[in-house]
Amino acid sequence: MRILMIEDDEKLCASVKFQLEKQGFSVDVCHDGEEGLFLIKEGAHDLILLDRMLPGIDGIRILQNARNSGVCTPVIMITALGELSDRVLGLDTGADDYIVKPFAFEELTARIRSALRRPLVFHNEHLSTFGDLCYDSMQKLLTCGSISCSLSRREGDLMELFLRNPNQTLPRLLIITRVWGPEADVEDGNLDNYIYFLRRRLKSLKSFLAIKAVRGVGYRLEAPNA
């Protein structure tokens, strides 16, 4: 899963990014409100960690703009402003949760788990399932019945994206943005190579699922006769 952290404290960003990536998340960071709002609207992330006080555009205005634009990605607001009125304003603006600095990392991860559980239908935030496949993003393990295989980080991110959006045609640009990041300079051939790798994985696992190419658009994970 990919998390975006919008926070002008670069040391805090580096620390949180390091800890979250140890737990299997992919984390993008930015330190400016205008860039943060742009990245939110790109739709490349599963959860947003949003600072209240930012250069350019403050967190409340970012959240208002995002929600008014139809963005429904879970947002946890992170701030030093801990008064009741501040928390109420953040939640009423559209935040899913609100955590006050300084905070324990264990509390942040608990709030992330809680926010990610709300919109998802999977067993937990690290398991993605569809058909006969189950992918564990913590162990980077793809399982089909009694057979399992390890995936590279990029393979895992790609497989997770397909499993979370089954029977949906995902445009190439969306896939690249979600798996490589919104600012990555990735050629189409790189995506095609990883699709080839995943197809070999599915074949070795004897899965009945298939990754189908949709000409001129992208790819779709589907069951037979879907």
C-alpha positions in Angstrom: 0.0 0.0 0.0 1.2 3.5 -0.8 1.1 6.3 1.7 1.6 10.0 1.0 3.0 12.2 3.9 2.6 15.9 3.5 4.8 17.5 6.2 7.3 20.3 6.3 9.4 18.8 9.1 11.9 16.9 7.0 13.4 15.0 9.9 9.9 13.8 11.0 9.2 12.7 7.4 12.4 10.8 7.2 11.8 9.0 10.5 8.1 8.1 9.7 9.0 7.0 6.2 11.8 4.7 7.5 9.5 3.1 10.1 6.6 2.6 7.7 8.7 1.1 5.0 10.0 -1.4 7.5 6.4 -2.5 7.9 5.9 -3.0 4.2 4.3 0.3 3.1 5.5 2.4 0.2 5.8 6.1 1.3 6.1 9.3 -0.7 6.8 12.6 1.0 6.4 16.2 0.1 7.0 19.4 2.2 4.8 21.9 0.4 1.0 22.4 0.5 0.6 23.1 -3.2 2.6 20.1 -4.3 0.8 18.0 -1.7 -2.7 19.0 -3.1 -1.5 18.1 -6.6 -0.3 14.7 -5.4 -3.5 14.0 -3.6 -5.6 14.7 -6.7 -3.3 12.3 -8.7 -5.1 9.5 -6.8 -1.9 7.5 -6.4 -2.1 6.8 -2.7 -4.2 4.6 -0.3 -3.8 7.0 2.7 -2.7 10.6 3.3 -0.8 11.8 6.4 -1.4 15.6 6.3 0.2 18.2 8.4 -2.0 21.1 9.5 0.6 23.9 9.2 2.3 23.9 5.8 3.9 26.5 3.5 1.9 27.4 0.5 -1.5 26.0 1.4 -2.4 24.9 5.0 -3.7 21.4 5.7 -7.3 22.5 6.3 -7.5 24.2 2.9 -5.9 21.2 1.2 -8.4 18.9 2.8 -11.4 21.1 1.9 -10.2 21.3 -1.7 -9.5 17.6 -2.0 -12.9 16.6 -0.5 -14.7 19.2 -2.7 -13.0 17.6 -5.7 -14.4 14.2 -4.8 -11.2 12.7 -3.3 -12.2 10.1 -0.8 -8.8 8.8 0.2 -8.5 8.3 4.0 -6.7 11.3 5.6 -5.0 11.4 9.0 -4.3 15.0 10.0 -1.0 15.4 11.9 -0.5 18.6 13.9 0.8 20.4 16.9 -2.6 22.1 17.3 -4.3 19.8 19.9 -7.2 22.0 21.2 -10.7 20.5 21.0 -11.8 23.2 18.5 -8.8 22.3 16.3 -9.6 18.6 16.3 -13.3 19.3 15.6 -12.4 21.5 12.7 -10.1 18.9 11.2 -12.6 16.1 11.5 -15.5 18.3 10.2 -13.4 19.3 7.2 -13.1 15.7 6.2 -10.2 14.1 8.1 -10.7 10.5 9.0 -8.5 10.8 12.1 -6.4 13.4 13.9 -3.2 12.8 15.8 -1.3 15.5 17.8 2.5 16.0 17.9 4.5 14.6 19.5 3.1 11.2 19.0 4.4 7.6 19.5 5.0 5.8 16.3 2.9 2.8 17.6 -0.1 5.1 17.9 0.4 6.4 14.4 0.5 2.9 12.9 -2.6 1.9 14.9 -4.5 4.9 13.5 -3.2 4.0 10.0 -4.5 0.4 10.4 -7.8 1.7 11.6 -8.2 4.1 8.7 -7.3 1.5 6.2 -9.8 -1.0 7.5 -12.7 1.2 7.0 -13.0 1.2 3.2 -11.5 -2.1 2.5 -13.0 -5.6 2.2 -9.8 -7.6 2.8 -9.1 -9.5 6.0 -6.6 -6.9 7.1 -4.4 -4.1 5.7 -1.6 -6.5 4.7 -3.7 -9.2 2.9 -5.2 -8.8 -0.5 -7.4 -11.6 -1.9 -9.3 -12.4 -5.1 -10.2 -15.7 -6.7 -7.6 -18.3 -5.6 -4.9 -15.8 -4.8 -3.8 -14.2 -1.6 -1.0 -11.7 -1.3 0.7 -10.8 2.0 2.4 -7.5 1.6 4.4 -7.8 4.9 6.0 -11.1 3.8 5.9 -10.3 0.1 4.3 -13.8 -0.3 1.8 -14.7 -3.0 -0.2 -17.8 -2.2 -2.5 -20.0 -4.3 -3.9 -23.0 -2.4 -1.0 -24.8 -0.9 1.6 -23.2 -3.2 3.4 -19.9 -2.4 6.1 -17.8 -3.9 8.0 -14.7 -2.9 7.7 -11.5 -5.0 10.0 -8.6 -5.4 8.8 -5.3 -3.9 7.7 -4.0 -7.4 6.0 -7.3 -8.3 4.2 -7.2 -5.0 3.0 -3.7 -5.4 1.7 -4.5 -8.9 0.0 -7.7 -7.7 -1.6 -5.9 -4.8 -3.0 -3.3 -7.1 -4.6 -5.9 -9.4 -6.0 -7.9 -6.4 -7.6 -4.8 -5.0 -9.2 -3.9 -8.3 -10.2 -7.2 -9.8 -12.1 -7.4 -13.1 -11.3 -3.7 -13.7 -9.2 -2.4 -16.6 -6.4 -0.3 -15.1 -4.9 2.3 -17.5 -1.2 2.0 -18.0 -0.6 5.5 -16.5 -2.6 4.7 -13.4 -0.6 1.5 -12.9 2.7 3.3 -13.3 1.6 6.1 -10.9 0.4 3.7 -8.2 3.3 1.2 -8.4 6.3 3.4 -9.3 5.1 6.7 -7.8 3.6 9.9 -9.2 6.9 11.4 -10.2 8.7 8.3 -11.5 10.1 8.4 -15.0 9.1 4.9 -16.1 8.9 3.6 -19.7 6.0 1.5 -20.8 8.4 -1.4 -21.5 9.2 -1.6 -17.8 5.6 -2.2 -17.0 5.3 -4.8 -19.7 8.3 -6.6 -18.3 6.7 -6.8 -14.8 3.4 -8.0 -16.3 5.4 -10.8 -17.9 7.0 -11.6 -14.6 3.6 -11.8 -12.8 2.1 -13.9 -15.5 4.9 -16.4 -15.0 4.2 -16.3 -11.2 0.6 -17.1 -11.8 1.5 -20.0 -14.1 3.9 -21.5 -11.6 1.2 -21.2 -8.9 -1.3 -22.9 -11.2 -3.8 -20.0 -10.5 -6.9 -19.9 -12.6 -6.7 -16.0 -12.7 -5.1 -14.2 -15.7 -3.7 -10.8 -16.4 -5.3 -9.7 -19.7 -4.0 -6.9 -21.9 -6.6 -4.4 -23.0 -5.3 -2.9 -26.2 -4.6 0.8 -26.1 -5.7 1.0 -22.4 -3.9 -1.2 -19.9 -4.3 -4.4 -18.1 -7.0 -6.3 -16.1 -6.8 -9.2 -13.6 -9.7 -11.5 -14.3 -11.2 -14.9 -13.6 -12.1 -17.2 -16.6 -15.3 -16.0 -18.3 -15.3 -12.7 -16.3 
